[in-house]
Amino acid sequence: MKYLAKSILLFGFVCHLISCSNDNNNTPQESLEFQKITNVSYGADSNQTYDIYLPENRTTTTKVMILVHGGGWSSGDKSSMNYLVDLYLNDFPNIALVNINYRLSDENNPPYPMQIDDITTIINQLKSKKEEYVISEEYGFLGASAGGHLSLLWSYAFDTGNNANMVCSIVGPTNFTDQAYLDNTNPGLQLLLDSFGVDPTIEFLEEVSPLHQATASSPPTILFYGGQDPLIPTTQGTGLRDKLNTLGVTNEFTLYAEAGHGWGTSIDEVPLLLDTWSKIKTFTNTYL
């Protein structure tokens, strides 16, 4: 009888431990709050920073949209993309946002491969911090002008982990071997093109051209161009569209015939902004 009593007490103690363990396992994890972290450093240069916006209730499946500013590769700042940050925060509260700066080119520091290397470093840091940030390794890119070019080029040629689910370019250059560029007589445009070197070889121009780097495994792509753009000929958009169609890559292309190099907030341009964001929203919902 003594042994039976001890056995009953031991059984009850074990059951109590199991019950406590199960209670702990079933305790819901505390939900995470929205977090904004600005000027996160990823290198020694003052321009090697990014802002990250982490949604509330995020999980390890939370996807990430990376915003890349323009400025002719030699100027610009992530603050110019803040309007897109606001749009994404409002319409996509479950997506993490990373608004990046990168080293700017000058006569001693060409944009390639420097700026592509910066994007790779950012991606590697996001991967290394994914548990700290509580995010996934699934990314989308949205770039404007030079940022559109960098977004396309990295997604097509340098995404070795196949992490980019989609890429959006707003008036981004795509093909530096375009005759409209090779034969141009615009001094301002030529100054921008010379950032990549004076009299570069065709092979090099192809290397830095998203159109020549696109493959059948390139991510779904959405493109926006202006028919009156003095810096980005229409062929930069139609050429990449045709190449992607030939490769069987999902893509959408929009040409605003009367628009220039981007569109602002004037009364005449508001419909373009609304249309652009409507299409980006649908594309993000579908592919990111």
C-alpha positions in Angstrom: 0.0 0.0 0.0 2.9 2.3 0.8 4.4 1.8 -2.7 0.9 2.4 -4.3 0.6 5.7 -2.4 4.0 6.8 -3.6 3.2 5.7 -7.1 0.0 7.8 -7.1 1.9 10.8 -5.7 4.6 10.4 -8.4 2.0 10.0 -11.1 0.2 13.1 -10.0 3.4 15.1 -9.9 4.3 14.0 -13.4 0.8 14.9 -14.7 1.2 18.4 -13.1 4.5 19.0 -14.9 3.0 17.9 -18.2 0.0 20.1 -17.7 2.3 23.1 -16.9 4.4 22.4 -20.0 1.3 22.2 -22.2 0.0 25.4 -20.8 3.3 27.1 -21.6 3.2 25.8 -25.1 -0.3 27.0 -25.7 0.4 30.5 -24.4 0.0 32.8 -27.4 3.2 34.7 -28.3 3.0 38.4 -27.6 2.2 40.3 -30.8 5.0 42.5 -32.1 4.5 46.3 -32.4 5.2 48.5 -35.4 8.8 49.6 -35.4 10.6 52.2 -37.5 14.4 52.2 -37.4 16.1 55.0 -39.3 19.6 55.3 -40.7 20.7 51.7 -40.1 24.3 51.5 -41.1 25.6 48.7 -43.5 29.0 50.2 -44.3 31.6 52.8 -43.5 30.4 55.4 -45.9 27.8 58.0 -44.7 25.5 57.1 -47.5 25.5 53.4 -46.6 22.3 53.5 -44.5 18.7 52.5 -44.8 15.4 53.0 -43.0 13.4 50.0 -42.1 9.7 49.9 -41.2 8.5 46.7 -39.5 4.8 46.0 -39.4 3.0 45.0 -36.2 2.1 41.3 -35.8 4.9 40.5 -38.2 6.2 36.9 -38.5 9.0 35.1 -40.2 6.8 35.0 -43.3 6.5 38.8 -43.5 7.7 40.0 -47.0 9.9 43.0 -47.7 9.7 45.8 -50.2 12.9 47.6 -51.0 12.8 51.2 -52.3 15.7 52.6 -54.4 15.9 56.3 -55.0 17.0 58.0 -58.2 19.3 60.9 -59.0 21.5 59.9 -62.0 23.6 57.6 -59.8 25.5 60.6 -58.5 22.9 62.4 -56.3 19.6 61.8 -54.6 18.5 60.5 -51.2 16.1 58.0 -49.7 13.9 60.8 -48.5 12.7 61.3 -52.0 10.9 57.9 -51.7 9.0 58.8 -48.5 5.8 59.3 -50.4 6.0 55.7 -51.5 6.7 54.7 -47.9 3.5 56.4 -46.9 1.5 54.7 -49.6 2.8 51.3 -48.7 2.3 51.8 -45.0 -1.3 52.8 -45.7 -2.2 50.1 -48.2 0.1 47.3 -47.2 0.3 47.3 -43.4 1.6 43.7 -43.3 4.7 44.3 -45.5 8.1 45.4 -44.2 9.7 48.4 -46.0 13.4 49.1 -46.5 14.1 52.6 -48.0 17.8 52.6 -48.9 20.7 55.0 -49.6 23.7 53.9 -51.5 27.2 55.3 -52.2 27.0 58.0 -54.9 29.2 58.0 -57.9 31.8 60.6 -58.8 34.8 60.9 -61.2 36.8 58.5 -59.1 33.9 56.1 -58.1 31.7 54.9 -61.0 28.3 53.6 -60.1 29.0 50.0 -61.3 29.7 47.8 -59.5 29.7 50.0 -56.4 26.0 50.5 -56.1 25.1 46.9 -57.0 27.6 45.8 -54.3 25.7 48.1 -51.8 22.4 46.4 -52.6 24.0 43.0 -52.2 25.4 44.1 -48.8 21.9 45.3 -47.7 20.3 42.0 -48.7 23.0 40.0 -46.9 22.4 42.2 -43.8 18.7 41.7 -44.0 19.2 38.0 -44.1 21.5 38.0 -41.2 19.0 40.1 -39.1 15.9 38.3 -40.2 15.3 36.8 -36.8 16.0 40.1 -35.1 13.7 42.0 -37.5 11.2 39.0 -37.8 11.0 39.1 -41.6 11.3 36.6 -44.4 13.8 36.4 -47.2 11.2 37.3 -49.9 11.8 40.7 -51.4 10.3 43.1 -53.9 12.1 46.1 -55.5 10.7 49.4 -56.5 13.1 52.0 -58.0 12.8 55.3 -59.7 15.1 56.5 -62.6 18.6 55.4 -61.7 17.0 53.5 -58.8 14.8 51.7 -61.4 17.9 50.7 -63.3 19.7 49.4 -60.2 16.6 47.5 -59.1 16.2 45.8 -62.4 19.9 45.0 -62.8 20.3 43.5 -59.3 17.1 41.5 -59.6 18.1 40.1 -63.1 21.8 39.5 -62.7 22.8 39.5 -59.0 20.0 37.8 -57.1 21.9 34.5 -56.6 19.4 33.4 -53.9 16.3 34.0 -56.1 14.9 36.1 -53.4 13.3 38.8 -55.6 9.6 38.1 -56.2 8.9 41.2 -58.2 10.6 44.4 -59.5 9.1 47.7 -60.4 10.9 50.4 -62.5 9.6 53.9 -62.9 11.5 55.6 -65.8 14.6 53.5 -65.2 17.2 53.0 -68.0 17.4 49.4 -69.2 19.7 49.3 -72.3 22.9 51.3 -72.7 23.4 49.9 -76.2 20.2 51.5 -77.4 21.0 53.6 -80.5 19.1 56.4 -78.9 21.8 56.5 -76.3 24.8 55.7 -78.5 23.9 58.4 -81.0 22.5 61.0 -78.7 23.4 64.7 -79.0 22.1 65.7 -75.5 25.1 67.0 -73.4 23.2 66.5 -70.1 22.2 63.0 -71.0 25.7 62.2 -72.2 27.1 63.4 -68.9 24.9 60.9 -67.1 25.9 58.1 -69.4 29.6 59.0 -68.9 29.2 58.0 -65.3 29.8 54.5 -66.5 33.0 55.5 -68.3 33.9 57.4 -71.4 33.9 55.3 -74.6 33.1 52.0 -72.8 33.0 48.8 -74.7 29.7 47.3 -76.0 30.4 44.3 -73.8 30.6 46.5 -70.7 27.4 48.4 -71.7 25.6 45.1 -72.0 26.9 44.0 -68.6 25.3 47.0 -67.0 22.1 46.9 -69.0 19.1 45.0 -67.5 17.8 44.2 -70.9 20.9 42.2 -71.7 20.9 40.5 -68.3 17.2 39.4 -68.4 16.6 35.7 -68.5 13.6 33.4 -68.4 14.0 33.2 -64.6 13.8 36.9 -64.1 11.1 38.0 -61.6 7.8 39.5 -62.6 8.4 43.1 -63.7 6.3 46.2 -64.0 7.5 49.2 -66.0 6.4 52.8 -66.3 7.7 55.4 -68.8 6.9 58.9 -70.1 6.6 59.6 -73.8 8.2 63.0 -73.4 11.1 62.0 -71.2 14.3 63.8 -72.3 16.6 61.3 -70.5 14.9 57.9 -71.0 13.8 57.2 -74.6 10.6 55.2 -75.0 12.7 52.4 -76.5 14.2 51.8 -73.0 10.7 50.6 -71.9 9.4 49.0 -75.0 12.7 47.2 -75.6 12.7 45.5 -72.2 9.0 44.7 -72.5 9.6 42.9 -75.8 12.6 41.1 -74.4 10.6 39.9 -71.4 7.8 38.8 -73.6 10.2 36.8 -75.7 11.6 35.1 -72.6 8.2 34.4 -71.2 8.7 36.6 -68.1 5.5 38.0 -66.6 5.5 41.8 -67.1 3.3 44.9 -67.4 4.2 48.0 -69.3 2.6 51.4 -69.1 3.6 54.4 -71.3 2.1 57.8 -70.4 2.4 59.5 -73.8 2.5 63.1 -72.5 4.6 62.5 -69.4 8.2 63.4 -68.9 10.9 62.0 -66.5 8.5 61.1 -63.8 5.3 62.8 -62.8 4.5 65.0 -59.9 1.5 66.4 -58.1 0.3 69.1 -60.5 -3.4 68.9 -61.4 -2.6 67.4 -64.8 -0.4 64.7 -63.4 -2.5 63.5 -60.5 -4.4 61.0 -62.7 -1.0 59.5 -63.7 0.0 59.2 -60.1 -3.3 57.5 -59.2 -3.0 55.1 -62.1 0.6 54.3 -61.4 -0.1 53.5 -57.7 -3.2 51.5 -58.6 -1.2 49.3 -60.9 1.7 48.9 -58.4 -0.8 47.9 -55.7 -2.3 45.2 -57.9 1.1 44.0 -59.0 2.4 43.9 -55.4 -0.7 42.0 -54.2 -0.3 39.5 -56.9 3.5 38.8 -57.0 5.1 39.9 -53.7 
